[in-house]
Amino acid sequence: MRGLGCFWAIELVTNRDSKQPLAPYGSSSEAMGKVIAKCKELGLIVFANFNRIHVVPPLNIDDDVVAEGLAILDEALSVADQYYQH
């Protein structure tokens, strides 16, 4: 993850050592498409760019809404696990 204040991005990779992106720069991938689709299926609309999912909630967001969004994101990220290479 990287970010500042309330503007964060989760960078998805296929391997932590090589840092190979889940989607190539300037493009998308089947894997990223499936992660984004799972977010939408669960009710979370995300802004994704290449291999990043941007997390930019409003500063006046309620704690319960944050918890719900993070739970959805956590479940959707499990889809990316099948593309991880050890």
N, CA, C and O atoms as a CHARMM CRD file, in Angstrom:
* protein
*
  344
    1    1 MET  N      0.84200  -1.17400   0.00000 PROA 1      0.00000
    2    1 MET  CA     0.00000   0.00000   0.00000 PROA 1      0.00000
    3    1 MET  C      0.88500   1.23400   0.00000 PROA 1      0.00000
    4    1 MET  O      2.01400   1.23200   0.49200 PROA 1      0.00000
    5    2 ARG  N      0.32800   2.27300  -0.56700 PROA 2      0.00000
    6    2 ARG  CA     0.99600   3.55500  -0.49800 PROA 2      0.00000
    7    2 ARG  C     -0.05800   4.63700  -0.46200 PROA 2      0.00000
    8    2 ARG  O     -1.15800   4.45000  -0.98300 PROA 2      0.00000
    9    3 GLY  N      0.26100   5.76000   0.14100 PROA 3      0.00000
   10    3 GLY  CA    -0.72500   6.82000   0.18700 PROA 3      0.00000
   11    3 GLY  C     -0.35200   7.91600   1.14500 PROA 3      0.00000
   12    3 GLY  O      0.68600   7.88600   1.80700 PROA 3      0.00000
   13    4 LEU  N     -1.24700   8.89700   1.19400 PROA 4      0.00000
   14    4 LEU  CA    -1.05900  10.06300   2.04900 PROA 4      0.00000
   15    4 LEU  C     -2.43100  10.52600   2.49300 PROA 4      0.00000
   16    4 LEU  O     -3.34700  10.61700   1.67600 PROA 4      0.00000
   17    5 GLY  N     -2.58600  10.81900   3.76600 PROA 5      0.00000
   18    5 GLY  CA    -3.87400  11.27300   4.25600 PROA 5      0.00000
   19    5 GLY  C     -4.93100  10.21600   4.02500 PROA 5      0.00000
   20    5 GLY  O     -4.78600   9.07800   4.47100 PROA 5      0.00000
   21    6 CYS  N     -5.99300  10.58600   3.33200 PROA 6      0.00000
   22    6 CYS  CA    -7.07700   9.64600   3.06000 PROA 6      0.00000
   23    6 CYS  C     -7.11500   9.26000   1.58400 PROA 6      0.00000
   24    6 CYS  O     -8.17800   8.95300   1.04400 PROA 6      0.00000
   25    7 PHE  N     -5.96100   9.27600   0.94100 PROA 7      0.00000
   26    7 PHE  CA    -5.84900   8.88200  -0.46500 PROA 7      0.00000
   27    7 PHE  C     -4.81300   7.77200  -0.53300 PROA 7      0.00000
   28    7 PHE  O     -3.61100   8.02500  -0.45800 PROA 7      0.00000
   29    8 TRP  N     -5.28800   6.54500  -0.67500 PROA 8      0.00000
   30    8 TRP  CA    -4.41900   5.38100  -0.64500 PROA 8      0.00000
   31    8 TRP  C     -4.63300   4.52000  -1.87500 PROA 8      0.00000
   32    8 TRP  O     -5.68300   4.58000  -2.51500 PROA 8      0.00000
   33    9 ALA  N     -3.63800   3.72700  -2.19500 PROA 9      0.00000
   34    9 ALA  CA    -3.76400   2.75400  -3.28500 PROA 9      0.00000
   35    9 ALA  C     -3.20900   1.42100  -2.81600 PROA 9      0.00000
   36    9 ALA  O     -2.16300   1.35400  -2.17100 PROA 9      0.00000
   37   10 ILE  N     -3.92900   0.37000  -3.15300 PROA 10     0.00000
   38   10 ILE  CA    -3.47600  -0.98900  -2.88800 PROA 10     0.00000
   39   10 ILE  C     -2.94600  -1.52400  -4.20900 PROA 10     0.00000
   40   10 ILE  O     -3.68700  -1.65600  -5.18300 PROA 10     0.00000
   41   11 GLU  N     -1.65400  -1.83100  -4.22800 PROA 11     0.00000
   42   11 GLU  CA    -1.02900  -2.34000  -5.44800 PROA 11     0.00000
   43   11 GLU  C     -1.02000  -3.86300  -5.39300 PROA 11     0.00000
   44   11 GLU  O     -0.45200  -4.45400  -4.47500 PROA 11     0.00000
   45   12 LEU  N     -1.65100  -4.49300  -6.37800 PROA 12     0.00000
   46   12 LEU  CA    -1.74200  -5.94300  -6.40900 PROA 12     0.00000
   47   12 LEU  C     -0.65600  -6.50900  -7.31000 PROA 12     0.00000
   48   12 LEU  O     -0.46900  -6.06800  -8.44300 PROA 12     0.00000
   49   13 VAL  N      0.05300  -7.49400  -6.78100 PROA 13     0.00000
   50   13 VAL  CA     1.14500  -8.12600  -7.51900 PROA 13     0.00000
   51   13 VAL  C      0.93300  -9.63500  -7.54300 PROA 13     0.00000
   52   13 VAL  O      0.20800 -10.18500  -6.71400 PROA 13     0.00000
   53   14 THR  N      1.57100 -10.29300  -8.49600 PROA 14     0.00000
   54   14 THR  CA     1.49000 -11.74800  -8.56400 PROA 14     0.00000
   55   14 THR  C      2.55600 -12.41300  -7.70800 PROA 14     0.00000
   56   14 THR  O      2.46200 -13.60200  -7.40300 PROA 14     0.00000
   57   15 ASN  N      3.58000 -11.64000  -7.31600 PROA 15     0.00000
   58   15 ASN  CA     4.67000 -12.17100  -6.51300 PROA 15     0.00000
   59   15 ASN  C      5.30000 -11.02200  -5.73200 PROA 15     0.00000
   60   15 ASN  O      5.69500 -10.01800  -6.32500 PROA 15     0.00000
   61   16 ARG  N      5.39800 -11.15400  -4.42800 PROA 16     0.00000
   62   16 ARG  CA     5.94200 -10.06500  -3.60300 PROA 16     0.00000
   63   16 ARG  C      7.42300  -9.81300  -3.86700 PROA 16     0.00000
   64   16 ARG  O      7.88400  -8.67400  -3.78700 PROA 16     0.00000
   65   17 ASP  N      8.16300 -10.86100  -4.18000 PROA 17     0.00000
   66   17 ASP  CA     9.59500 -10.68600  -4.41200 PROA 17     0.00000
   67   17 ASP  C      9.87900  -9.95900  -5.72500 PROA 17     0.00000
   68   17 ASP  O     10.66500  -9.01200  -5.76100 PROA 17     0.00000
   69   18 SER  N      9.24000 -10.40500  -6.79000 PROA 18     0.00000
   70   18 SER  CA     9.48000  -9.78800  -8.10500 PROA 18     0.00000
   71   18 SER  C      8.65300  -8.52700  -8.30300 PROA 18     0.00000
   72   18 SER  O      8.96400  -7.70700  -9.16600 PROA 18     0.00000
   73   19 LYS  N      7.59600  -8.36900  -7.50200 PROA 19     0.00000
   74   19 LYS  CA     6.66600  -7.23300  -7.61400 PROA 19     0.00000
   75   19 LYS  C      6.02100  -7.14700  -8.99700 PROA 19     0.00000
   76   19 LYS  O      5.69200  -6.06200  -9.47700 PROA 19     0.00000
   77   20 GLN  N      5.84600  -8.31200  -9.62800 PROA 20     0.00000
   78   20 GLN  CA     5.17500  -8.37500 -10.92700 PROA 20     0.00000
   79   20 GLN  C      3.72700  -7.93200 -10.73900 PROA 20     0.00000
   80   20 GLN  O      2.99900  -8.54900  -9.96100 PROA 20     0.00000
   81   21 PRO  N      3.28300  -6.86300 -11.44100 PROA 21     0.00000
   82   21 PRO  CA     1.92100  -6.36300 -11.24600 PROA 21     0.00000
   83   21 PRO  C      0.85600  -7.36100 -11.69600 PROA 21     0.00000
   84   21 PRO  O      1.07100  -8.13400 -12.62900 PROA 21     0.00000
   85   22 LEU  N     -0.28100  -7.33600 -11.03100 PROA 22     0.00000
   86   22 LEU  CA    -1.39400  -8.19700 -11.40700 PROA 22     0.00000
   87   22 LEU  C     -1.97100  -7.78800 -12.75600 PROA 22     0.00000
   88   22 LEU  O     -2.56400  -8.60700 -13.45800 PROA 22     0.00000
   89   23 ALA  N     -1.79500  -6.52400 -13.11500 PROA 23     0.00000
   90   23 ALA  CA    -2.16900  -6.02700 -14.44600 PROA 23     0.00000
   91   23 ALA  C     -1.01800  -5.16500 -14.93400 PROA 23     0.00000
   92   23 ALA  O     -0.47100  -4.37800 -14.16100 PROA 23     0.00000
   93   24 PRO  N     -0.63800  -5.29500 -16.19400 PROA 24     0.00000
   94   24 PRO  CA     0.49600  -4.52100 -16.70300 PROA 24     0.00000
   95   24 PRO  C      0.19000  -3.03200 -16.78400 PROA 24     0.00000
   96   24 PRO  O     -0.96100  -2.62100 -16.93200 PROA 24     0.00000
   97   25 TYR  N      1.24600  -2.24000 -16.68300 PROA 25     0.00000
   98   25 TYR  CA     1.10000  -0.78200 -16.77500 PROA 25     0.00000
   99   25 TYR  C      0.43800  -0.41900 -18.10300 PROA 25     0.00000
  100   25 TYR  O      0.83300  -0.91100 -19.16000 PROA 25     0.00000
  101   26 GLY  N     -0.55600   0.43300 -18.03500 PROA 26     0.00000
  102   26 GLY  CA    -1.24100   0.88000 -19.23800 PROA 26     0.00000
  103   26 GLY  C     -2.32100  -0.06500 -19.72300 PROA 26     0.00000
  104   26 GLY  O     -2.85800   0.10300 -20.81700 PROA 26     0.00000
  105   27 SER  N     -2.64100  -1.06600 -18.90200 PROA 27     0.00000
  106   27 SER  CA    -3.60100  -2.06200 -19.35700 PROA 27     0.00000
  107   27 SER  C     -4.36300  -2.62800 -18.16000 PROA 27     0.00000
  108   27 SER  O     -4.28200  -2.10500 -17.04900 PROA 27     0.00000
  109   28 SER  N     -5.08900  -3.68800 -18.40700 PROA 28     0.00000
  110   28 SER  CA    -5.79200  -4.40500 -17.35900 PROA 28     0.00000
  111   28 SER  C     -5.48900  -5.88800 -17.53700 PROA 28     0.00000
  112   28 SER  O     -4.66700  -6.26100 -18.37500 PROA 28     0.00000
  113   29 SER  N     -6.13300  -6.71100 -16.77100 PROA 29     0.00000
  114   29 SER  CA    -5.93400  -8.15500 -16.89500 PROA 29     0.00000
  115   29 SER  C     -7.20100  -8.86200 -16.45200 PROA 29     0.00000
  116   29 SER  O     -8.06900  -8.27200 -15.80900 PROA 29     0.00000
  117   30 GLU  N     -7.29100 -10.11800 -16.80200 PROA 30     0.00000
  118   30 GLU  CA    -8.42500 -10.93900 -16.37100 PROA 30     0.00000
  119   30 GLU  C     -8.49900 -10.94900 -14.84500 PROA 30     0.00000
  120   30 GLU  O     -9.58200 -10.84700 -14.26900 PROA 30     0.00000
  121   31 ALA  N     -7.35200 -11.07000 -14.20400 PROA 31     0.00000
  122   31 ALA  CA    -7.31100 -11.13900 -12.74400 PROA 31     0.00000
  123   31 ALA  C     -7.85400  -9.85900 -12.10700 PROA 31     0.00000
  124   31 ALA  O     -8.68300  -9.92300 -11.19900 PROA 31     0.00000
  125   32 MET  N     -7.39500  -8.70200 -12.57600 PROA 32     0.00000
  126   32 MET  CA    -7.89200  -7.43800 -12.02300 PROA 32     0.00000
  127   32 MET  C     -9.37900  -7.28700 -12.30400 PROA 32     0.00000
  128   32 MET  O    -10.13300  -6.81100 -11.45600 PROA 32     0.00000
  129   33 GLY  N     -9.79300  -7.69100 -13.48600 PROA 33     0.00000
  130   33 GLY  CA   -11.20900  -7.62800 -13.83000 PROA 33     0.00000
  131   33 GLY  C    -12.06900  -8.43900 -12.87600 PROA 33     0.00000
  132   33 GLY  O    -13.16600  -8.02000 -12.50800 PROA 33     0.00000
  133   34 LYS  N    -11.57000  -9.59000 -12.48000 PROA 34     0.00000
  134   34 LYS  CA   -12.32100 -10.44800 -11.55700 PROA 34     0.00000
  135   34 LYS  C    -12.37300  -9.84600 -10.15200 PROA 34     0.00000
  136   34 LYS  O    -13.39900  -9.93600  -9.47800 PROA 34     0.00000
  137   35 VAL  N    -11.28100  -9.23600  -9.71000 PROA 35     0.00000
  138   35 VAL  CA   -11.26800  -8.58900  -8.39000 PROA 35     0.00000
  139   35 VAL  C    -12.25800  -7.42600  -8.38000 PROA 35     0.00000
  140   35 VAL  O    -13.03200  -7.27300  -7.43600 PROA 35     0.00000
  141   36 ILE  N    -12.23200  -6.61700  -9.41800 PROA 36     0.00000
  142   36 ILE  CA   -13.14700  -5.47100  -9.51200 PROA 36     0.00000
  143   36 ILE  C    -14.59000  -5.94200  -9.59900 PROA 36     0.00000
  144   36 ILE  O    -15.47200  -5.36300  -8.96400 PROA 36     0.00000
  145   37 ALA  N    -14.83800  -6.98900 -10.38300 PROA 37     0.00000
  146   37 ALA  CA   -16.19300  -7.53700 -10.50400 PROA 37     0.00000
  147   37 ALA  C    -16.70400  -8.03900  -9.15900 PROA 37     0.00000
  148   37 ALA  O    -17.88100  -7.87300  -8.83700 PROA 37     0.00000
  149   38 LYS  N    -15.82000  -8.65400  -8.37400 PROA 38     0.00000
  150   38 LYS  CA   -16.22700  -9.15000  -7.05400 PROA 38     0.00000
  151   38 LYS  C    -16.58100  -7.98100  -6.14100 PROA 38     0.00000
  152   38 LYS  O    -17.55200  -8.05800  -5.38800 PROA 38     0.00000
  153   39 CYS  N    -15.80700  -6.90600  -6.19800 PROA 39     0.00000
  154   39 CYS  CA   -16.13600  -5.70900  -5.40700 PROA 39     0.00000
  155   39 CYS  C    -17.53500  -5.21800  -5.76700 PROA 39     0.00000
  156   39 CYS  O    -18.35300  -4.95900  -4.88400 PROA 39     0.00000
  157   40 LYS  N    -17.80600  -5.09100  -7.06500 PROA 40     0.00000
  158   40 LYS  CA   -19.11700  -4.61100  -7.52400 PROA 40     0.00000
  159   40 LYS  C    -20.23100  -5.55400  -7.10000 PROA 40     0.00000
  160   40 LYS  O    -21.29300  -5.11500  -6.65800 PROA 40     0.00000
  161   41 GLU  N    -19.98300  -6.86500  -7.23800 PROA 41     0.00000
  162   41 GLU  CA   -20.97300  -7.86700  -6.84100 PROA 41     0.00000
  163   41 GLU  C    -21.35500  -7.72100  -5.37800 PROA 41     0.00000
  164   41 GLU  O    -22.51100  -7.92800  -5.00700 PROA 41     0.00000
  165   42 LEU  N    -20.38300  -7.36400  -4.55200 PROA 42     0.00000
  166   42 LEU  CA   -20.60600  -7.23300  -3.10900 PROA 42     0.00000
  167   42 LEU  C    -21.07100  -5.83000  -2.70800 PROA 42     0.00000
  168   42 LEU  O    -21.32300  -5.57300  -1.53100 PROA 42     0.00000
  169   43 GLY  N    -21.18500  -4.92200  -3.68600 PROA 43     0.00000
  170   43 GLY  CA   -21.72200  -3.58900  -3.40300 PROA 43     0.00000
  171   43 GLY  C    -20.70700  -2.48700  -3.20400 PROA 43     0.00000
  172   43 GLY  O    -21.04800  -1.42000  -2.69600 PROA 43     0.00000
  173   44 LEU  N    -19.46400  -2.72200  -3.59500 PROA 44     0.00000
  174   44 LEU  CA   -18.41900  -1.70400  -3.44400 PROA 44     0.00000
  175   44 LEU  C    -17.92000  -1.29100  -4.82400 PROA 44     0.00000
  176   44 LEU  O    -17.34400  -2.09900  -5.55300 PROA 44     0.00000
  177   45 ILE  N    -18.14100  -0.04300  -5.17300 PROA 45     0.00000
  178   45 ILE  CA   -17.65000   0.48700  -6.44400 PROA 45     0.00000
  179   45 ILE  C    -16.25600   1.04600  -6.18400 PROA 45     0.00000
  180   45 ILE  O    -16.07600   1.91600  -5.33200 PROA 45     0.00000
  181   46 VAL  N    -15.27200   0.54100  -6.92400 PROA 46     0.00000
  182   46 VAL  CA   -13.88900   0.96800  -6.70200 PROA 46     0.00000
  183   46 VAL  C    -13.33800   1.66900  -7.93700 PROA 46     0.00000
  184   46 VAL  O    -13.80000   1.45000  -9.05700 PROA 46     0.00000
  185   47 PHE  N    -12.34400   2.51400  -7.70600 PROA 47     0.00000
  186   47 PHE  CA   -11.57800   3.10700  -8.78900 PROA 47     0.00000
  187   47 PHE  C    -10.29800   2.28600  -8.90400 PROA 47     0.00000
  188   47 PHE  O     -9.48000   2.26300  -7.98500 PROA 47     0.00000
  189   48 ALA  N    -10.13600   1.62200 -10.02300 PROA 48     0.00000
  190   48 ALA  CA    -8.94600   0.80600 -10.25500 PROA 48     0.00000
  191   48 ALA  C     -8.19500   1.35500 -11.45200 PROA 48     0.00000
  192   48 ALA  O     -8.79500   1.80800 -12.42600 PROA 48     0.00000
  193   49 ASN  N     -6.88900   1.30900 -11.36600 PROA 49     0.00000
  194   49 ASN  CA    -6.02200   1.78300 -12.43400 PROA 49     0.00000
  195   49 ASN  C     -4.83700   0.82500 -12.51700 PROA 49     0.00000
  196   49 ASN  O     -4.02000   0.74800 -11.59900 PROA 49     0.00000
  197   50 PHE  N     -4.75400   0.09400 -13.63500 PROA 50     0.00000
  198   50 PHE  CA    -3.71800  -0.92600 -13.83400 PROA 50     0.00000
  199   50 PHE  C     -3.81200  -1.96200 -12.71800 PROA 50     0.00000
  200   50 PHE  O     -4.81500  -2.67000 -12.62300 PROA 50     0.00000
  201   51 ASN  N     -2.78800  -2.06500 -11.87300 PROA 51     0.00000
  202   51 ASN  CA    -2.79200  -3.05700 -10.80000 PROA 51     0.00000
  203   51 ASN  C     -3.13600  -2.44700  -9.43900 PROA 51     0.00000
  204   51 ASN  O     -2.87600  -3.05000  -8.39800 PROA 51     0.00000
  205   52 ARG  N     -3.71500  -1.26000  -9.45600 PROA 52     0.00000
  206   52 ARG  CA    -4.00600  -0.56400  -8.20200 PROA 52     0.00000
  207   52 ARG  C     -5.51000  -0.40300  -7.99300 PROA 52     0.00000
  208   52 ARG  O     -6.26600  -0.15600  -8.93200 PROA 52     0.00000
  209   53 ILE  N     -5.91500  -0.54900  -6.74600 PROA 53     0.00000
  210   53 ILE  CA    -7.26300  -0.18400  -6.32400 PROA 53     0.00000
  211   53 ILE  C     -7.08500   1.01100  -5.40400 PROA 53     0.00000
  212   53 ILE  O     -6.40800   0.92300  -4.37900 PROA 53     0.00000
  213   54 HSD  N     -7.69300   2.12200  -5.77400 PROA 54     0.00000
  214   54 HSD  CA    -7.56800   3.35100  -4.99300 PROA 54     0.00000
  215   54 HSD  C     -8.64800   3.38800  -3.91300 PROA 54     0.00000
  216   54 HSD  O     -9.81900   3.10900  -4.17200 PROA 54     0.00000
  217   55 VAL  N     -8.23300   3.73200  -2.72000 PROA 55     0.00000
  218   55 VAL  CA    -9.11700   3.79400  -1.56700 PROA 55     0.00000
  219   55 VAL  C     -9.14500   5.24900  -1.11800 PROA 55     0.00000
  220   55 VAL  O     -8.20300   5.74400  -0.49900 PROA 55     0.00000
  221   56 VAL  N    -10.25000   5.92600  -1.44300 PROA 56     0.00000
  222   56 VAL  CA   -10.34000   7.36300  -1.19500 PROA 56     0.00000
  223   56 VAL  C    -11.71600   7.69800  -0.60600 PROA 56     0.00000
  224   56 VAL  O    -12.55800   8.28400  -1.28800 PROA 56     0.00000
  225   57 PRO  N    -11.94100   7.33000   0.65000 PROA 57     0.00000
  226   57 PRO  CA   -13.24500   7.63200   1.25000 PROA 57     0.00000
  227   57 PRO  C    -13.35400   9.11900   1.60100 PROA 57     0.00000
  228   57 PRO  O    -12.34200   9.80000   1.76900 PROA 57     0.00000
  229   58 PRO  N    -14.58000   9.61100   1.70900 PROA 58     0.00000
  230   58 PRO  CA   -14.74900  11.00200   2.17000 PROA 58     0.00000
  231   58 PRO  C    -14.26600  11.11800   3.61500 PROA 58     0.00000
  232   58 PRO  O    -14.31000  10.14600   4.36800 PROA 58     0.00000
  233   59 LEU  N    -13.81700  12.28100   3.98800 PROA 59     0.00000
  234   59 LEU  CA   -13.27800  12.46700   5.33500 PROA 59     0.00000
  235   59 LEU  C    -14.34200  12.43000   6.43000 PROA 59     0.00000
  236   59 LEU  O    -14.01700  12.31200   7.61100 PROA 59     0.00000
  237   60 ASN  N    -15.60100  12.52900   6.04000 PROA 60     0.00000
  238   60 ASN  CA   -16.67200  12.49000   7.04200 PROA 60     0.00000
  239   60 ASN  C    -17.39000  11.13300   7.05400 PROA 60     0.00000
  240   60 ASN  O    -18.55100  11.05700   7.45700 PROA 60     0.00000
  241   61 ILE  N    -16.72600  10.08300   6.62700 PROA 61     0.00000
  242   61 ILE  CA   -17.32700   8.75200   6.55300 PROA 61     0.00000
  243   61 ILE  C    -17.50100   8.17100   7.95800 PROA 61     0.00000
  244   61 ILE  O    -16.65700   8.36200   8.83300 PROA 61     0.00000
  245   62 ASP  N    -18.60500   7.46200   8.15300 PROA 62     0.00000
  246   62 ASP  CA   -18.86900   6.81800   9.44300 PROA 62     0.00000
  247   62 ASP  C    -18.02000   5.56100   9.59200 PROA 62     0.00000
  248   62 ASP  O    -17.70400   4.89100   8.60900 PROA 62     0.00000
  249   63 ASP  N    -17.65500   5.25100  10.83300 PROA 63     0.00000
  250   63 ASP  CA   -16.81800   4.08700  11.10700 PROA 63     0.00000
  251   63 ASP  C    -17.43400   2.78700  10.61200 PROA 63     0.00000
  252   63 ASP  O    -16.72000   1.91800  10.11100 PROA 63     0.00000
  253   64 ASP  N    -18.75600   2.64100  10.74700 PROA 64     0.00000
  254   64 ASP  CA   -19.39000   1.39700  10.31900 PROA 64     0.00000
  255   64 ASP  C    -19.34900   1.23300   8.80000 PROA 64     0.00000
  256   64 ASP  O    -19.29100   0.11100   8.29700 PROA 64     0.00000
  257   65 VAL  N    -19.37800   2.33700   8.07600 PROA 65     0.00000
  258   65 VAL  CA   -19.28500   2.27600   6.62100 PROA 65     0.00000
  259   65 VAL  C    -17.85600   1.89700   6.20300 PROA 65     0.00000
  260   65 VAL  O    -17.66300   1.14400   5.24900 PROA 65     0.00000
  261   66 VAL  N    -16.86700   2.42100   6.92100 PROA 66     0.00000
  262   66 VAL  CA   -15.47500   2.04600   6.66900 PROA 66     0.00000
  263   66 VAL  C    -15.29400   0.54700   6.89200 PROA 66     0.00000
  264   66 VAL  O    -14.70100  -0.14300   6.06300 PROA 66     0.00000
  265   67 ALA  N    -15.80300   0.05100   8.00500 PROA 67     0.00000
  266   67 ALA  CA   -15.67600  -1.37600   8.32600 PROA 67     0.00000
  267   67 ALA  C    -16.35200  -2.23400   7.26300 PROA 67     0.00000
  268   67 ALA  O    -15.80800  -3.26600   6.86900 PROA 67     0.00000
  269   68 GLU  N    -17.52100  -1.82700   6.79700 PROA 68     0.00000
  270   68 GLU  CA   -18.22600  -2.57900   5.75600 PROA 68     0.00000
  271   68 GLU  C    -17.42800  -2.59700   4.45400 PROA 68     0.00000
  272   68 GLU  O    -17.29200  -3.64100   3.81700 PROA 68     0.00000
  273   69 GLY  N    -16.90100  -1.43200   4.06200 PROA 69     0.00000
  274   69 GLY  CA   -16.10900  -1.34700   2.84000 PROA 69     0.00000
  275   69 GLY  C    -14.84700  -2.18500   2.90700 PROA 69     0.00000
  276   69 GLY  O    -14.48600  -2.84700   1.93400 PROA 69     0.00000
  277   70 LEU  N    -14.17200  -2.16200   4.04800 PROA 70     0.00000
  278   70 LEU  CA   -12.96000  -2.96000   4.20600 PROA 70     0.00000
  279   70 LEU  C    -13.25700  -4.45600   4.20400 PROA 70     0.00000
  280   70 LEU  O    -12.46500  -5.24500   3.68700 PROA 70     0.00000
  281   71 ALA  N    -14.38000  -4.84700   4.77300 PROA 71     0.00000
  282   71 ALA  CA   -14.76400  -6.25900   4.75200 PROA 71     0.00000
  283   71 ALA  C    -15.04200  -6.72300   3.32700 PROA 71     0.00000
  284   71 ALA  O    -14.65400  -7.82600   2.94100 PROA 71     0.00000
  285   72 ILE  N    -15.71100  -5.88300   2.55200 PROA 72     0.00000
  286   72 ILE  CA   -15.97700  -6.21600   1.14900 PROA 72     0.00000
  287   72 ILE  C    -14.66500  -6.30600   0.38700 PROA 72     0.00000
  288   72 ILE  O    -14.44600  -7.25200  -0.37000 PROA 72     0.00000
  289   73 LEU  N    -13.80100  -5.33300   0.58400 PROA 73     0.00000
  290   73 LEU  CA   -12.51000  -5.32500  -0.10900 PROA 73     0.00000
  291   73 LEU  C    -11.69100  -6.55400   0.26200 PROA 73     0.00000
  292   73 LEU  O    -11.05300  -7.16000  -0.59800 PROA 73     0.00000
  293   74 ASP  N    -11.70800  -6.92000   1.52900 PROA 74     0.00000
  294   74 ASP  CA   -10.98000  -8.10700   1.97600 PROA 74     0.00000
  295   74 ASP  C    -11.48500  -9.36300   1.26900 PROA 74     0.00000
  296   74 ASP  O    -10.69300 -10.19800   0.83100 PROA 74     0.00000
  297   75 GLU  N    -12.79400  -9.49100   1.16100 PROA 75     0.00000
  298   75 GLU  CA   -13.35900 -10.65900   0.47900 PROA 75     0.00000
  299   75 GLU  C    -13.01100 -10.64900  -1.01300 PROA 75     0.00000
  300   75 GLU  O    -12.68700 -11.68900  -1.58700 PROA 75     0.00000
  301   76 ALA  N    -13.08000  -9.48000  -1.62900 PROA 76     0.00000
  302   76 ALA  CA   -12.76900  -9.37100  -3.06100 PROA 76     0.00000
  303   76 ALA  C    -11.29600  -9.65700  -3.33500 PROA 76     0.00000
  304   76 ALA  O    -10.96000 -10.23200  -4.37000 PROA 76     0.00000
  305   77 LEU  N    -10.42400  -9.26500  -2.42700 PROA 77     0.00000
  306   77 LEU  CA    -8.99500  -9.51700  -2.62900 PROA 77     0.00000
  307   77 LEU  C     -8.66100 -11.00000  -2.56600 PROA 77     0.00000
  308   77 LEU  O     -7.62000 -11.42300  -3.06900 PROA 77     0.00000
  309   78 SER  N     -9.53500 -11.79500  -1.95000 PROA 78     0.00000
  310   78 SER  CA    -9.29300 -13.23400  -1.93700 PROA 78     0.00000
  311   78 SER  C     -9.34500 -13.80800  -3.35400 PROA 78     0.00000
  312   78 SER  O     -8.77100 -14.86600  -3.61300 PROA 78     0.00000
  313   79 VAL  N    -10.02300 -13.12500  -4.26400 PROA 79     0.00000
  314   79 VAL  CA   -10.05100 -13.54200  -5.67000 PROA 79     0.00000
  315   79 VAL  C     -8.64200 -13.43700  -6.26500 PROA 79     0.00000
  316   79 VAL  O     -8.24200 -14.28100  -7.06700 PROA 79     0.00000
  317   80 ALA  N     -7.89700 -12.40700  -5.87400 PROA 80     0.00000
  318   80 ALA  CA    -6.53900 -12.21300  -6.39000 PROA 80     0.00000
  319   80 ALA  C     -5.59100 -13.30200  -5.89400 PROA 80     0.00000
  320   80 ALA  O     -4.57000 -13.56700  -6.52800 PROA 80     0.00000
  321   81 ASP  N     -5.92000 -13.93300  -4.76800 PROA 81     0.00000
  322   81 ASP  CA    -5.04300 -14.96500  -4.21600 PROA 81     0.00000
  323   81 ASP  C     -4.77900 -16.10200  -5.20500 PROA 81     0.00000
  324   81 ASP  O     -3.68900 -16.67300  -5.22100 PROA 81     0.00000
  325   82 GLN  N     -5.76300 -16.42400  -6.01900 PROA 82     0.00000
  326   82 GLN  CA    -5.57600 -17.53700  -6.96500 PROA 82     0.00000
  327   82 GLN  C     -4.55300 -17.22200  -8.05500 PROA 82     0.00000
  328   82 GLN  O     -4.10200 -18.12600  -8.75800 PROA 82     0.00000
  329   83 TYR  N     -4.18900 -15.96800  -8.20100 PROA 83     0.00000
  330   83 TYR  CA    -3.19900 -15.56500  -9.20400 PROA 83     0.00000
  331   83 TYR  C     -1.81300 -15.34200  -8.60000 PROA 83     0.00000
  332   83 TYR  O     -0.86400 -15.01700  -9.31300 PROA 83     0.00000
  333   84 TYR  N     -1.70200 -15.51700  -7.28700 PROA 84     0.00000
  334   84 TYR  CA    -0.41600 -15.28800  -6.62100 PROA 84     0.00000
  335   84 TYR  C      0.53200 -16.45500  -6.88200 PROA 84     0.00000
  336   84 TYR  O      0.14900 -17.62000  -6.77000 PROA 84     0.00000
  337   85 GLN  N      1.75800 -16.12800  -7.22800 PROA 85     0.00000
  338   85 GLN  CA     2.78700 -17.13600  -7.48100 PROA 85     0.00000
  339   85 GLN  C      3.80500 -17.09900  -6.35900 PROA 85     0.00000
  340   85 GLN  O      4.35800 -16.04100  -6.05700 PROA 85     0.00000
  341   86 HSD  N      4.05600 -18.23100  -5.74300 PROA 86     0.00000
  342   86 HSD  CA     5.00800 -18.30500  -4.61700 PROA 86     0.00000
  343   86 HSD  C      6.41900 -18.46800  -5.12000 PROA 86     0.00000
  344   86 HSD  O      7.35400 -18.54900  -4.32300 PROA 86     0.00000
